[in-house]
Each structure stands twice: as structure tokens, then as C-alpha cells.
Amino acid sequence: MSSVNGTDWIATRGAPLRGSIAVPGDKSVSHRAIMLASIAEGISRIEGFLEGEDARATEAIFRRMGVRIEAPGPGRRVVHGVGLHGLQPPDGPLDCGNAGTGMRLLAGLLAGQSFDTELVGDASLSKRPMRRVTGPLARMGARIETGEGGVPPLRIHGGAALQGIEIRTEVASAQVKSALLLAGLYASGTTVVHEPHPTRDYTERMLQALGWPIEFSPGFARLEGGHRLVGRDIVVPADFSSAAFFIVAASLVPGSELQLQRVGMNPRRTGLLHVLRAMGADIEETPAGEQGGEPVSDLHVRHAPLRGIEVPVEHVPDMIDEFPALFIAAACAEGATVVRGAAELRVKESDRIATMATGLRTLGARVDETDDGATIHGGAQLGSGAVDSHGDHRIAMSFAIAAQLAAGEVRIRDVDNVATSFPGFDALAREVGFGLRTAQ
């Protein structure tokens, strides 16, 4: 029987993982492709668009603001850009669904419009902190009201005269940086962002690809207002965060050998590869050009015994979405793995440190939590049990990996939100050898 909160999975040991697969398009790039193509001049053709609920929510928002977006086939969009000042007032609140990226980036983009907007989200998104974005935007002159405690909904007042600023952000967050840069498109003067640690530069790369003059390097970005974006063809690479579940699973399951095709390899995204290799993983990388301004590679992963390590703090910002999968790798490795500097995990779709620790303990692993990380003691034989994903897509997929090493059946509760980032994950997982089915 299914969870009262939604659909459950039943996961069990399957076969060694084999095959050559392509995971869906990058969610972060899909969000940005729709946003920037919508405010560009002319037509943009997007290939590899993620047909997930988060990206579709962003697409629906721009349609409601007057942008014509055609969908000639799966993963394909034709966006008829309206220019920087061509968006129209929507007829009500704009629903971001579960998309924290969508909401935070839109806060910056919509702060520069002439009309008022309101951004709302689902129950999970409505609990996530937004002051990390609205505070810096206010320094540029944006007028944004939040719900009590700094959470959604966001009420954005149009007509604000934005002014470029130079800012050192408190949090290493590509979402915060991107919100400031998108507001900077509409601001007078220059916007300069310095980060405490380098984060993903998707926004910078795509702005550059669509013709906006921008200077950027790790931890730094600078642009001036007053230019324009020009529509172009955009190819979205395969999402590294989605590939990560198969990379970890193939590393852990004996006898596995798996090929992942044309995966986005943005250097600010691939911290997990460095960490897994330090743990002993066998991952070959074959460069395969660029897509959407992003480097892509084919990845060949073979099973290898892993050992626990202390995760280098400098890799933490570059793998923040991959930590749930890493927790599984750590629980199945020999020795202890220590994670520090990852407090950001406590304010994602769930408190990922607590949720992963609770689920792993249920299956027989030992995990010691800290405020900003955990020590995962590897080597335990994982057993059967029921774990709650708390509606967090990355938690659900990570425990599907754990079940491939478990001695018994694992029920994973509340997996509906997997569709936000990886529609069809369960079918693709079964195709390569996972034991995974929907509970009846």
C-alpha cells in the first residue's frame, strides 16, 4: 500500500548495472535557457530541455507573462523572445512548484520589471529561506516582501529603479549570485559579485552565449546594465546531478560497468567525481565537446571497492546536490567518511543531513550528525526497512541505490517529487539493472 503522502517505491537488489544511457537534460541549464531566451530578442531553439515539473513550472510562468513558447517534441522548445522589457503583467500569482532555483532567479529578473508580481510554491518550497536572495536584491533597490520568517510567497513590486552594486555574498550560492546578475541586467551601472567560494557559472556562460558582455572567473562575476540578449540555438547537456545516482550505483554494485552519455561537466558542478575518485572509484572521462556553452563528456564507470575519506571542504560547494548519493557511497565504503562545511544541506528540499542520517540508521548504518555535516561509518551490511524521503527527489533516488546493496527489501516513501528533476528515473534504473518497482 502507498504512503499517505504519495507514491512509494519498493527497492531490492537487482543485477550488475550494465548499458549505455543518456540521463535527462540539466535542470539548472533548462531553467536558465527558458528565462534568458524569453527576454532575448528573436527566436531561440532549445534542445535537451528537461521535461521535469520544475523546469516546466518556469516555462509556464513565462507563458503567463506573454512569451510564446512552442513544444514541437519531447525535450524541444522554440522560444519567441520578447526582449528585456517585453514581458507582460500576469493575471495572478506565479507558481514555481518545487523549484527553488526558479523562484530565486525569478526574484532577481522580476525585480527589474515595471509591474508587480507574486511568486508562490508548493508546501516544500514554501518553507525554504529566501532572505539570502531578497536581502542582497534590496541593496540594489528591489522591493520584495516575503512571508513570515523570510519564506515564500514573494511579493515583488515593479517599477523599482535598480542600481548596480559590488557585493560580497555571505553564502556560496549560484542561485543568489544568479539573482543578482539577472537584476543587474535591468540596473543602472555595474553589478559585481564576489563569492566566499566559487559556485556554478551557468548563468554567466549562458548570458555570454546570448551576447551579453560579462566578465567572470571562479568566485567572481561582473556585468553592466543596458545591453541586450539575442536569441540563439541552445543545447542542454545531460544533468550531472541526475547522472550522479548511476555513477554511485555502478561504483558500488559488484560486476557493474556503465556508460553515461554526454554529461554536463561544468567544473563548478563535478566535485563528486573528485571525491569518488579519492575514495577509489573507477571513472573514465572522455571529453565530447560543448553543449549550451557547457563542456560535456562521456563517463565510463566500473565497480570498484571504495574507502572512507575526509571530504575536502573546497569540493563541498561543487557537489551540494550530490551529497545524498555520496552518503550512500560512504555507508558502503570501508572506514569512515567525514563531511564538514555542508550546512546548506539543512535548507534544501528537506534537511538532507537529518533525512539521510535517519534513513541510513534505519537500514543499519551508523551516522553521527554535526551542524554542518556528518561522519558516516562505512562497512555495515545494510538491511531492510522503510525510509521516508520527505518528498525530496534526491533522497528518494539515493535510497534506491542503497537498496541495491541491502540484504532485504527497502520501502522508500513519498517519491512523487522525483518527477521534478528526473522523470522516468525508475524505468531507466530498471533498464540498467536496478531492482525497483512502484508499491501496489
N, C-alpha and C positions, 0 to 999 in steps of 0.2 A: 504494500500500500504506500502511496506517496505521502510526502511531508505535508503538514498543514500549510506550510509556507510556499509550496510549489512542487515541482518535479524532483524526484530523487534518481540517482544512478545506483546500480549495483555493479561493483567492480571486483574482478577476481584476476588471478594470474592468467596470463594469456601465453602466447608463443613469443619466441625471439622476434624483435622488431626488424622487419625487412622491407625494402622497396625504395622507390624514389618518388618523393611527394613535393607538392607546392602548397604551402600554407597560405591563408588569405592575405590580402593587402594590408599594409601598415596602417593601423588605426590613427596614429598621430599625424601621419602624412595625409591620410584621407580627409581628416578634419580641416587641415590647413589648405589642401587643394580646393575644397569647396569654398572656404572663406575667401581666399585670395583670388580665385577665379571669378567669384561673384562681384568683387569690387575692382576687377581689372576691366580694361576696355577691350571689347572684342570677344571672340569665342575661344574657349579652352576645351580641349577634349581630354578627358581623364580615363586612363586605362588602369585596371587593377584596384579600383575603388572597393573598399571593404563594405560588403553587404551585411554589416552588423547594425544592431539597433542604435549604438552611439553615433556612428557616422551618419546614419540615416536621419537621426534627430537633427543634426546640424544641417543636413540638406533640406529638411522640411522647414527649418527656421528661415533659411534664405529664400525659399519659395514663397513663404508668407510675407517676405519683405520685397516681393516683386521681381525676383530673379527667375528667369526661365531656365529650368534645368531638365534636360531630356535624359531618359534612361533607355538607350537603344538595345541594351543587352546586359546580362549579369556582369557586374564589375566595370561597367562603362557608363560615363556621364558626359553630356555635352552641356557646358555652362555658358550661357549668353551673358557676359559680364555687363554690368550697368555703370561701371566707373566708380571712382572713390566716393562721389556724392550722389549716386543714383538710387540708393536703397529707399524704399517707401515705408511709411509707418505701418506696423502690423495692426491687426484688428483685435488684439488681446495679448495675454501673456505668451511668451515663447518657451516651449517645453524642451529642455535639454535632456530629459530622460535620466539616464545614469551617468551622463558624460561630464565628468569634472573638467576634462580638457576643453570640451566645447564651452562650458559655462565660463571658465576663467578667461579663455581667449576672447570670447564674445564680449565680456565685460570691457576689455580694452578697445575692441573695434567699435562697439556701440556707444562708448563714451564720447566718440567724436561725431556722432550723428546730430541732426537738427531736431530730432523727435525723441519723445520718451519711449522707453521700453521696460519690460519686466521679464526677468529670466527665472523660471521655476524648474524643478526637477523632481525625480521620484523620491521615495522615502529615504533611500540611502544617500543620494546626493544632497538632500535637504538637511543632512546632519554634518556636511563637510565644511571645513573652515574656508571662508572667503576673504577675511580681512587681510590676509597676506597679499591679496591682489588689490582689494579696494583701497587699502591704506596708501600704497605707493601711487596708485592712479589718482587719488585725491591730491597728492603733491603736484600733479600735472594740471590740476584744475577740474578733474572729473567730479561729478556729483552723483554718488551712488549710495543708496540706502540698503542695508541688509536686514535680515530678520534678527530677532533677539539672539545675542551671543555671536553675531558675525556670520551666521549661516544663511543660505537662501531662504526666501527669494531675494533677488537683487533688483532694486528699482533704480533704473539709470535715467537721469534727467538729461534730455537733449539740449543742444544749444550752448554747451559749455565751451569757453574759449581755452582750449588746451595749450599748454606751454611745455616745450621740451625741457627736460631736466637731466642732470647727471646724478645717478643714484647707485649706491652700493646695497644690493639686496641682502636682507638678513637670512633668507632661506635660499639654498641652492635648488632652484625650481625652474625648469624650462617653461612651465605654464605661467609663472609670474613674469619672467623675462619676456615671453611672447606677448602677454597682455600689454606690457609697457611699450614694446616695439609697435604693436598694432595701433595703440593710442598715438604713438609718435608719428604715424602716417598722417594724422589729422592735426598735429600740433605745430605751432609756430616754433621755429628754431630747431635745435638739435637734441635728440634723446640719446643718452649714453647709459648703458647698463654694465656695471661691474658685479660679478658674482663671487661668493665665497669659495665655490668650487665650480669648475666648468660643468655645464649641463648640455643637453641635446640642442643642436643648432638647426633643427628642421625649419623653423620659421625663417631664420636668416638665409638658408640655402634657397628656399622657395621664393622669398622676396627677391633675391638676386636673380633667380631664374626667370622671374616675371618682369625684370627690368628696373627694379627699384635700387638706386645706389645705396649700398650698405657696406660697412666695414665690420668684419668680425674675426675673432680668434678665440681660442678656448678661454672662457670666463669673461669675455668682453664683446660688446656689440654697440655700434654707433650708426645712427641714420638721421637724416634731416627730413622734415616735412616738406610738402609742396611738390612732390614728384607724382608719377603715375605708374600704374601697373598695366601690363599689356598681356592679353590672353595668349596662351600657347598650349601645345600638347604636353601632358604630364603623365608619366608612367609611375604608378605607385609600387614600390618594391614590396616583396613579401615581408610580413611583420616579424621582426626578430623576437619580440616578446611571445608571439604565438609559436614560432619555431623552437623557443627555449624548452617547452614541455617535451617535445620529441627529442631534443638534444640530450636532456637529462635522462629521459626514459631509455634511450638507446645506450647511453653510457652505463646505466645501472643493470639492465636486463641481460643476463648471460646469453651469448650467441647472437646478439643484435648487430646489425650493420645496416645503416640507414642513410639515404641521401636526401638532403633538403635543398630545393632548387631556388636560386636567385634570391637569397635572403638579404634584406637590407642590413648593411654593415656600418652604419653611422658610428664613428669612433666614440661618440658620447653615449652609445647605446649598448655596447658589447662587453661591458665589464664582466658579465657572467662567463664569457669564453676564457678570459684571463684567469678567473678564479677556478673554473673547472679544470683547466689545464694544469694549474698549480696543484690541484687535487689528484692529478694523474689521468685525466680524461684523454682519449684518443680522438681528436677532432682535426680533420684536414680541411683547409680553406682554399678554394680555387677562385680567384677574382673573376668576375663575369661582367665587368663594365659598370655603367651607371644607369639608374632609373630615377626620374624625378629629381635629379640633382644629387641623388644618394648613391654611394658605392654599394654594389651588390656582389655576393659570392655564392657559389655552391658549397655546401658543407657536407662532409662525409664523416659520419660518426660511427665508431665501433665500440662495443663493450670494453670496459677496462676497469680494474679494481680502483676505487677511489680511497683517498686518505683524508682525514680531517686536517684543516689548516686554520690559522687566524686570518680572516678575510682582510686584506689590505684596505684601510679606510679610504684611500684615494679611489678605489673602484666602486665604492658604495653609491655615489650619485649616478654612475653609469649603469646600474643594474637594479634600480629601486623596484621596478615592476617584476623582476625575475626572482626576487628573494623567496616567495613561496615555493617555487620549484627547487631553489637551492637548499631550502630546509629539508626537502625530501632527499636530495643527494647527500646532505650532511648526515641525516639519520641512517643512511645505508652505507656510509663510508666507515673505514676503520679509524677509531680515535675521535677526538672532539673537534668540532668546528666552532670558532668564536666569531660572532658578528657584533661590531660596535659602530656607532655613528649612523644608525639607521632609524632614528626616531620618527622620520617621515612615514614609516610603515604603520604607525599607530593612527594615522589620519587618512588612510586610503579608503577604499570601498568598505572595508572593515578594519578593525585593529588587527593587522596581519600578523604581528608578533604574537599576540594573545591567541588568535584563532588558530594559527599553525601550531603553537605550543600545545594547546588543548587537544587538537586533533591527533597530533603525534603521540601524546601521552596516552590517549585512548587506545592507540594501536600498539603501545608497549615501549615506545622510545622515551628517553629521559631528556628533558629540555629545561634549562634554567633561564628564566627571563631576566632581562635588565630593562631599564627605562628606554635605552636606545639600541637594543639588540637582544642577543641570546647566546647561550652556549648549548649546542646540540651535541649530545653524546651519541656517537655512532656505534654500529656493531650489534645493535639489538635486533632480534628476529621480530619483524612486525607481524602482528596478529590480526584477527578480525575485529570488527566493531562498527559503530555508526558515528560518523563525524558530521558536523554542521558547517557548511560553507558560509553561513550568514549572508547568503545572497551574493557572495563575492566570486566573480568568474574565475579569477586566478587561483583562489583557494580550491575551488571545485576541481579544476583541471589538475592541480598539483596532487590532490589525494587520489585521483585516478592513476597517476604514476605510482604512488605509494602502494596501491593495491596490486600492482604487477610484481611486487616483491613480498607481498604479505602471505601468511600461511592460510588465511581464510578469506571469507567474503567481507568486503567493505561497502557499507551503505553511505553514500555521500548525499547529504540532504540539501535541498533548495538550490538547484543548479540552473534554473531558468536564465539567470543573467549571463551564462556563458555565451548566449547569443549576442551580447553587447559587443564582444570583441572577436569571437571565433565561432560564427555559425557553422554547424556541421562538424565540430570537433569530435563528437562521439563516433560519427560514421568514419571519419578519416583515421581515428585511433584504432577502430576495429579493423580497418583495411590493412594496417601495418602489423597487427598482431595483439593489440590490447584485448583483454577480457573486460568488456564494458557494455552494459545494457541499461535501458530505462526500467525503473521499478514498475511493476504492474499493480 
